[in-house]
Amino acid sequence: MANSQEQIAAQLLSTKSLPVSTTWLHNFLSSSTVHQRNIPLSALTQTALFRVLASDFRESLSTRNPSSLLSIDISDPTVQERRLQGSIPVQVLDIEDIGSSLWSQVEAIERVERGEAIRGREIVRTVNVDQDPEQEPDGNTATGGPHRVIVQDAAGTKAVAIELKRVSGMALGKLSIGAKLLLRDATVARGMVLLTPECVTLLGGKIDSLDQVWREGRKERLLARVTEMQREQDQQV
């Protein structure tokens, strides 16, 4: 098992830049579903990758190498610009479409709750009332954007990231909470990571429990922000 563990760890690090924790990998290989079956190494590696992408990075990745982590002062707005060195795996804790108004996002959610969606200027009925608010009637995902995401590394350090250029797959209907990203030599300006196709790779995955809670509470959070903005405007009058 030790040899397999080393090979899997080396493969995930070289191909996906994921420094998997020795303890996590040992527990994975020792689990009954894996240990009692004669599974080829290649299949074991793929299964381990799937499990890592569905895990909390704070549990599955090693924090021994500082180069795979965000700097603890990454959100410092007094630093005009810096560049992240190397590849840093992070997970998504929140995503927001900053290109659309808060109220339009609330209305999109309510249309889905009523079983409606918009095609052009026409309101049409949809069969799936559980459809994502960013999903078009033809099944394509509305990209929207640019997007603002909150990411977290294996040590628990959080950072705000802004989509400076369109990143394929980064959208409310596509990117789940707990999804994994790989940041490569990204620029950080005034405490915000600037995302471009050249510096971010979407690895996929999600954390089911976090994603469900986030989706269920999204409308309430948006409405609370709308109310707060209206209160601030009233105070300025």
Secondary structure, DSSP 8 states (H G I E B T S, - for coil): -HHHHHHHHHHHHHHH---B-HHHHHHHHHSHHHHTS---HHHHHHHHHHHHHTS-HHHHB----GGGS--TTTT-TT--EEE--SEEEEEEEEEEETTS-HHHHHHHHHHHHTTEEEETTEEEE-S-TT--TTB-TTS-B-----EEEEEE-TT--EEEEEESS--TT-STTT--TT-EEEEES-EEETTEEEE-TTTEEEEE---HHHHHHHHHHHHHHHHHHHHHHHHHHHHH-
